Amino acid sequence: MLWDYTSTQRQARELISGDSPAAKTKLLFFNRTQSSAVASLLTGHNTLRRLIYIMGLIGRPLFRRHGAQNETSAHVLCECGTLVTLRHTHLASFFLDFQYVKNLSLGSV
């Protein structure tokens, strides 16, 4: 996938490594709910507060549980201290960097 670096696709660039035939094939085997969840989480087009704030539907984009940082896909997947146990259970690490998430299989996400 070619990124337009002049646009606002920051979250997708942080979490998606680029054009991957294996990723496309894996998405084809997901059901509609699974593929929608993975795509929305990786692109930032979801119901997390940052996007809802950008749309003008809420007053603050801060994370619901602690309110210290913006509630984004990157924050939930990589950084949030509140979600450490869940992240460790499902992704085998307490904290992740963006490059690690880019290299994860779609099934892991």
Secondary structure, 3 states (H helix, E strand, C coil): CCCCCCCCCHHHHHHCCCCCHHHHHHHHHCCHHHHHHHHHHHHCCCCCHHHHHHCCCCCCCECCCCCCCECCHHHHHHHCHHHHHHHHHHHCCCCCCHHHHHHCCCCCC
